[in-house]
Amino acid sequence: MSTVSRSGLTEIPGFIPGTSVVCEGSIKPIETLSFGDNILGAEGHSYPIILSRKSVLPTVSLITQGSTPSLVSGNQLFWVRQRFKKWNNTKRGYDTFFSDPKKVKAFDLSKGFYVGTPISVVKKNPYKLTRDECFLLGVYIGDGHTRKDFRVSEGRPNDRHWQLIISVGSHELDLFKKLVKLKYRFYSHSKSVYRAVFSSKRLVELAETHCGVGAYNKFLSKMILDLPVPLLKAVIGGYEFADGSQKGGVYKATSVSKSLVETLSLAVAKVYKTTCCINFTVRPRKTFIEGRCVNQKDTWTIIYRKRLPKASRAFVLDNYVWNPVKSVQNHGLSEVISLFFEKDVNILVNCLEVCSLVPFEFE
């Protein structure tokens, strides 16, 4: 943490460790940020952190549709709208009205407020990814891993095996072969599972750097979220193929990775101009699978449609998804991390747009 003393700074008043912040080139936990790190503003510009500090402050637990729960300083400002209904006697029905966006403290939020998530308009492809590569990266996120060992038996102990491996159920073989056009080889792994092996250093490095290693660490990097819509749509399509279920136009997937459901919600907003629901489930620490006792983690479930339902409480306006506040509860004193900037900023934290307090006189 930086201890530089400055006056006239603006402050993001505080989120607990583990909170996800969208930075210029990646998405990072707030506790890893410090002086000089560039935070991406909601409008697309980046802002360097001048300092960060820990403090104990009164906090609230905020739950909205479309994001993971936030434990945040009660003074934290959120970018919100309110929706009103007024009876129209002529058409014998209600007209809906929306307030202009405004900054409201977490302490003052309640049901009836809608917190904004900007829909990204960035279209970048720095690695010149193809549609097939994007689809495969999505499949990897859902059910893939990379080989980590080295070529010791070949007398090349410093050379790694560059292999990206996808598990494919026997019932999915024909569809997988139809959808995946990149070069690979198949082998039988178990009675009902095959493995598709892609021998490619490029694919391995892309997957590990921009999608994570291990189910608990999977995510969509800022580079992937910045892809043009057709390519990002292919990533989502690959993930849908590998994981989850779809019924009646509703897609549902469960993951042990909080970062994955958070970043996937941003991808869904960009591609489909819609919202999602995110639910958390506490699981027993151990369970039995095929007679074996295995460890188990808590899970996150993301649910979405590819078109915003008319009955949805969320709405899309001015290139934002506005998600309703579901609950706000006082949480007492908690240790939080605050970020300080030289300018007034609006940034993305836990997929929600938050605003700085100005001016802040730092002693």
N, C-alpha and C positions, 0 to 999 in steps of 0.2 A: 504494500500500500504506500502511495506517495504521501509525504507529510509536508509538501510545499504549502506555504501560507499565501493565499491570494484573496483579494476582495473583489466584489462585483461579479463573481462567477454565477452561472446558473447551475441548478442542482436537480438531478434525478434523485428524489429523497431516499429511496432505499428499497431493495428487494432482498429476499433471503438467498443464501448460497444455493447454487443449483439452478437458479433462474436463467433462462436462455435469452441472450442478447444478440441481435443481428449486427454483425460487424461488417467492415468494408469487404473483406474477402472470405468470411466464414461466420459460423454461428457458435458462440462460446458461452460457457457458464460465467455469470457475473463476477464470481470470486477470482477468476483468472485474469481479469482485466486490470490494467494499471496505466500509468502515465504514458502518453504517446499512442496508445491503441486507438485506431480509427473506428468510430461507431457510425453505422450507416443511418442517416436520417430518413424519415418516412418519405420525404420527397426525392430521395436519391443521392443527395450530397453526403459527404462524410465529414465527421467532426472528431478531432483528437480529444482524448480525455486529458484534462489538466491534472486532476488528482482523483483519488478514490479513498474512501475511509469506511471503517466499521463503526457502528454505533448501536445503541439499544434504544428503540423507539416504540411508541404505541403502533400496533399493526392491525390490519384487517385481513380476513380471508375472503378473497373475491373469486367467484365462480361465474363465468359467462359461457354461453354456448360457443362452440368453435375453438376453444382454447383450453389448455390445462389450467388448474387452479393456481392462483397467485397469492402468496403471502407477502404483503407489501405495507410500507409505511402509510398510515392513514392520510398523510399530507400529499401523497403522490397524486399528480394530476393525470387524468385520462382524457382522451379525445373522444367526445361522446355526442350523440344526438338524443332527442326525445321524440317519441311518436305519439300523436294525439288523434282522437277520433271525434268527429262532430256530425251530429244528425243532419241529414239533408232531406227535408220534408218533400221536396219535389220528386226525387227519385226513390223516396221511402227507404233509405239506407244510409250508412255511415260513410262520410268522406274521411280519408286519412291525411294527416298533415305531419310534416317533419320539421323539427326545429333546426336552425342553423347549427353547425358543429361548434362546440365550446369545450373549454377545459373545466373539469369538475374533479374535486378531491375524492379520493377513495372513501373517506369518512362520510361523504355526502351522497354517494351512489346508492341506488335502491332499484327495485323492480320498476320498469318503466323507462330506464336508461338503456341505451344501446352503445356499446363500445366499438370503435372502428378498427378495422384491419385493412390497410391499403392493398389494393390488387396491383401487383408488380407489372410494369410495362416494359421492363428491361428485356432485350433480345440479344444475347451474346452467346457465342460458341467458340471460345478461345482454343479448344482442342480439336475443332472441326469434327465433332462427333457425328456419326451417321445415325440414321433412324434405327438400324439393327443394333448398333452399339448401345444406344439409349435403352432400347427394349431389354437387352441383356442385363444392363446395370439394374434395371427395375426388378428383373427376375432374381439377380444376385441378392438384392436387398431382402427379398421375400424368402429365398431358400437357397442361398449359395455361400460358399466359403472359398478361401484361397489356400494353396499349399504353402507351408512355411518352412519345410526342411531344405537341406542343402545336398549337393551331389557328392556326398562323402564316398559312397561306394564306387563312384566313377573316378575317384582321385581328384575331384574338383571341390574341395571343402569350402571354398569361398564363393562358389556359384550356387545361386538359389534355383529351385524349381519354380518357373514362372507359369503357374497353372491356376486358372479360375475354374471352380468345380460347381456344377449345378445338380441338385438332386431332383429327379423327375419320376413321378409315379408312373407305373406301367400303364395306367389308364389315360395318361397324358402324353404318351410317346408320340402318337401321330400328330397331335396338335402342336407339340413342341417342334417337331421336325418341319411343320408347315410354317410356323411363325419365326423360327430362328434360322437365319441364312448364313451366319458366320461359320467358319470352319471349326469343327470339333470332332471328338471321337466318343463313342458310347461304351460303357461296360456295365454289366449287371452288378449291383451292390448288395442287394438282398432279394428276398422273394418277390417283393412288389415295387422295388425302387431301383432305378438306373441312375448312373452318374454320367453327365455330359462334361467332358474335359476340354477347356479352351486353353491351348498353349500359347499365351500371348503376354509378354511383359507389359505392353501398353494397357491391356484390359485389367491386369492385376493391379497395376499402379493406379489406374483410374478408380477401380472398385475400392481399394483400401483407403485411398486419400479422400475420395468424395462420397463414399457410401458407408465407410466404417468397417471394422473387423469384429466379428462376433455379434450374435443376435442382440445383446444388451447395448451395443454401441452403434447400431445401424442408424443412418440418418441420410438426409439429402443435403448436400453442401450448397453453399451460396452459388457456386459455379453451376450446379445443376438447376437450382431455382431460377437462375438468370437465363437459361436456355430459351430459344424461341418456342412458342406454344406448341407447334407440332412435335418437336423433339421432347419437350417436357411431358407432353401427352403420351409419348411412347414409353417414357420411364414409368409413368403411372400405370400404363397398360401392362408392362412387364411385371410390376409388383402385383397387380390384380391377378395375373395368370398364376403367379407363384404362391400367393397367400390369400386367405380370406374366402368370402363367398358373396354371391350376388343373387338376389331374389326380388322380383317385382321392381326392378330398377334401383334397388337399394344395395349399395356395396358396403360390406362390413369386414373389417380385419382386426386381429388382435396381435399385439406385440409387447415384448418386455421393455422396449425402448421408448422412453418418453420423448427423446429427441426426434425419433422417427415420426410419431404421430403429429408432433408440432410442425415439423417441416413439411410433412405430407399435406397438412391442412393448408399451408401457404401455396403448395403446388396446385391443389384442388381449386383454391380461390382464383389463381391465375389462369388455369386452363378452362375451368367450367363456369367461372363467375358465380360461384355458389358457396355455401357454408357447409359445415359438418358438425357432428356431435362427437365429443370425446369423453369417454367414461373410464374411470379407474376402478380396478377390482383387486382387493386384497386376497391373495391366495394362501393356502396352507403351505408351510415351508417345505414339506415333503409330500410326494404323492406316488402312486404305483402305476407304472406303465408296463404292460405285458409281463406282470409279475415281478418287476424290478422296482425297488424304492429309489426314487430320483429326487434331487433338489428342485425347487420350484420358486420362481420369482413372481412378484405382483405384476399385473398386466394392465395395459392401456388398450382400449378399443376405439377405433375411429369408424364412424358411420356417415355416409354421404350419398346423395343423389347427384347425377350429372346435370341436373336442371333444378333450379331453386323452386320448390313446390309453392303453389299459390297460398297454401295454408301455413307456410313457414312463418315463424315469428321473426326470423332474421330478414333483412332486406339489403338490396344492393343499390347504392346511390352514389353518383359522382366518383365512380371507380373505387369505392370502398365496400367491403362487406361489414354491415352493422349488426352485431350479435347482441341479443338481449342479456342483461344482467339476470342471473338466476338466483344468486344469494350474495349478501355481504354481511359478514359477522365480525364483531370485534374479537381480536385474538390476544389482547394483552401486549406486554412488552416482549419484543423479539430482537435478536441481533440481525441487523440488515447491513447491506453494503450500498453506499451512495456514490454516485458518479457526478463529477463536476466538469463543466465546459465553459468556454469563453463566450459562447453565443447561446441564444434561446434555441432549444432543439426539441424536435419530436422524433422519437426513436421507437423501434419495435422490440418489445420485451414480452416473452411468452406469447408471441403472435399478436399482441395488442399494441396499439399506438399509445405511448405515454409521453407526457410533456414535462419540460423542466420548469422549475420555479424561478422567477426573475424579479428583481435581482436578488442574489443571495450574498450576504456579507459574511465571508469566512474569517473567523478570528484565528 
